[in-house]
Structures are given as C-alpha cells and as structure tokens.
Amino acid sequence: MVRENVNLKVLIIASGRGKRLASLRKNVPKPLVKLLGLTLIERVILLSKECGLRDFLVVVGFEHQKIEEHLAFIERKYNLRIQSVYNPFWDKGNGFSLLQAQPFLREDFILLMSDHLFAPEILKGLILEDFNNYGGILCIDRSKKSG
C-alpha cells in the first residue's frame, strides 16, 4: 500500500562524540564537519527537504550548544521546522537518543543519522510506504567495503 499524504517527521540522531571522524572534526562536533562547503547535518536535512520533508527533530548531546546554534541557522535559511532535544546520556549509544526523542514523536517518522549520506531516491521510496503494514522499515547497505 502506498502512503497518500506525506506527513512525516524526520528524527536525526546527532548526539555522539564522533570518534571515527576525530581526525576530520578540527574542534567541531561530527555533525558540523564540512563536506564540499556544507556541514554533514545540513546535507542530511537538505536531502530530506528535497524529498518534501520539512519537520525535523534532532537529538543532540556532545557539544550540543554548537549544533543547536547551527540548526537555528539552517532552520532560518531554508524555512524549516527544526526542534532539538538534549540527550544527557549521549555517550551511551543511539538507543538513549531514541528514548529522549520518544515524547516528541506522535506520528510516523524517518530515522536518520547526522553523518549518513544517501541518495534521495532511497528516501523518496521510503516516504511513500505505508508504515502500518510493517511497524518499521530498515534500510541497509549490502555493498562490500574495501579495507
């Protein structure tokens, strides 16, 4: 069954320290690392916006003030709704971020990570799905990684 009215919130996890990107962080939290002139989190938000999504909940933690300041800039620049929620347990994993977001989620939502980039076609296909048929949908990358 295909979803008729796209009214999804985008939940973005942006709370961790970003140890894997430590060499690129240069005194900024991972979501604020720049790639080709835009921060990682701005790229994820713009990919979502390209798919018609405009309502965002971002769970922040490590260096949350810097991220919240940048989110306010993105919200104004692109005329979006971006709410942040602080996760005091940001160093304990993504599950704790989901628990902090739970009180703010009353509708179907798309869960994204602030540092995972993807082709917009993937998200466009997802937002058309009727989640009631599944309870949830998980996208994974089955491509082989070198190294």
C-alpha positions as CSV (number, residue, x, y, z in Angstrom):
1,M,0.0,0.0,0.0
2,V,1.3,3.5,-0.9
3,R,1.1,6.4,1.5
4,E,-1.3,9.1,0.2
5,N,-0.3,12.1,2.4
6,V,3.3,12.5,3.3
7,N,3.3,13.9,6.8
8,L,6.4,12.5,8.4
9,K,8.7,14.0,10.9
10,V,12.5,13.4,10.4
11,L,14.3,12.3,13.5
12,I,18.0,12.9,13.3
13,I,20.5,11.5,15.8
14,A,23.3,14.0,16.2
15,S,24.4,13.3,19.8
16,G,27.6,11.3,19.7
17,R,31.3,12.3,20.0
18,G,32.2,11.1,16.6
19,K,35.4,9.2,17.4
20,R,35.6,7.7,13.9
21,L,35.8,11.2,12.4
22,A,38.1,12.6,15.0
23,S,40.9,13.5,12.5
24,L,38.3,15.5,10.5
25,R,36.5,17.2,13.3
26,K,39.0,20.0,13.9
27,N,37.3,21.4,17.1
28,V,33.7,20.9,15.8
29,P,31.3,18.1,16.7
30,K,30.8,15.5,14.0
31,P,27.5,16.9,12.6
32,L,29.3,20.1,11.9
33,V,32.2,18.6,9.8
34,K,32.1,20.2,6.4
35,L,31.9,18.3,3.2
36,L,32.1,20.3,-0.1
37,G,31.0,23.5,1.7
38,L,28.1,22.2,3.7
39,T,28.0,20.5,7.2
40,L,27.1,16.8,7.3
41,I,23.9,17.6,9.2
42,E,22.9,20.3,6.7
43,R,23.4,17.8,3.9
44,V,21.1,15.2,5.6
45,I,18.5,17.9,6.2
46,L,18.7,19.2,2.6
47,L,18.4,15.6,1.2
48,S,15.2,15.2,3.3
49,K,13.9,18.6,2.2
50,E,14.5,17.6,-1.4
51,C,12.1,14.7,-0.7
52,G,9.4,17.0,0.6
53,L,10.1,16.7,4.3
54,R,10.2,19.9,6.4
55,D,9.7,18.9,10.0
56,F,12.8,17.8,12.0
57,L,13.6,16.7,15.5
58,V,17.3,16.5,16.2
59,V,18.7,14.7,19.2
60,V,21.9,16.5,20.4
61,G,24.4,15.7,23.1
62,F,28.1,16.2,22.7
63,E,28.8,19.9,22.2
64,H,25.1,20.4,21.8
65,Q,25.3,24.2,22.0
66,K,27.3,24.4,18.8
67,I,24.9,22.1,17.0
68,E,21.8,23.9,18.2
69,E,23.2,27.2,17.0
70,H,23.9,25.7,13.6
71,L,20.4,24.1,13.5
72,A,18.8,27.5,14.2
73,F,20.8,28.9,11.2
74,I,19.6,26.1,9.0
75,E,16.0,26.5,10.1
76,R,16.0,30.2,9.2
77,K,18.0,29.8,5.9
78,Y,15.7,27.0,4.5
79,N,12.4,27.9,6.2
80,L,12.1,24.6,8.0
81,R,10.8,23.4,11.4
82,I,13.8,22.1,13.4
83,Q,13.4,21.2,17.1
84,S,16.2,19.9,19.1
85,V,16.1,17.7,22.2
86,Y,19.1,17.2,24.5
87,N,20.2,13.7,25.4
88,P,22.2,13.8,28.7
89,F,23.2,10.2,28.0
90,W,24.8,10.9,24.6
91,D,27.8,8.8,25.4
92,K,25.7,5.6,25.9
93,G,24.6,5.0,22.3
94,N,21.8,5.7,19.9
95,G,19.1,3.8,21.9
96,F,19.3,6.5,24.6
97,S,18.8,9.2,21.9
98,L,15.7,7.4,20.7
99,L,14.3,7.4,24.3
100,Q,14.9,11.1,24.6
101,A,13.0,11.7,21.3
102,Q,10.0,9.4,22.2
103,P,7.9,12.1,23.9
104,F,8.1,14.3,20.8
105,L,7.0,11.7,18.3
106,R,3.3,11.2,17.8
107,E,3.4,10.4,14.1
108,D,5.3,8.1,11.7
109,F,8.9,9.3,11.4
110,I,12.0,8.7,9.4
111,L,15.1,8.0,11.5
112,L,18.4,9.3,10.0
113,M,21.9,9.8,11.4
114,S,23.6,13.2,11.1
115,D,26.6,11.7,9.3
116,H,25.0,9.1,7.0
117,L,24.6,10.4,3.4
118,F,22.4,8.7,0.9
119,A,20.8,9.0,-2.5
120,P,17.5,10.9,-2.3
121,E,15.7,8.2,-4.3
122,I,16.1,5.9,-1.3
123,L,14.2,8.3,1.0
124,K,11.6,9.1,-1.7
125,G,10.8,5.5,-1.9
126,L,10.5,5.1,1.9
127,I,8.2,8.0,2.4
128,L,5.7,6.5,0.0
129,E,5.4,3.3,2.1
130,D,2.5,2.8,4.5
131,F,4.4,2.1,7.7
132,N,1.3,0.4,9.3
133,N,1.9,-2.6,7.1
134,Y,5.4,-3.1,8.7
135,G,5.7,-1.3,12.0
136,G,9.1,-0.2,10.7
137,I,11.4,-0.3,7.7
138,L,15.2,-0.6,7.9
139,C,17.4,0.4,5.0
140,I,20.8,-1.3,4.9
141,D,23.8,-1.1,2.6
142,R,24.8,-4.5,1.4
143,S,27.7,-3.3,-0.7
144,K,31.1,-4.8,0.0
145,K,33.5,-2.4,1.7
146,S,37.2,-2.5,0.9
147,G,39.8,-2.4,3.6
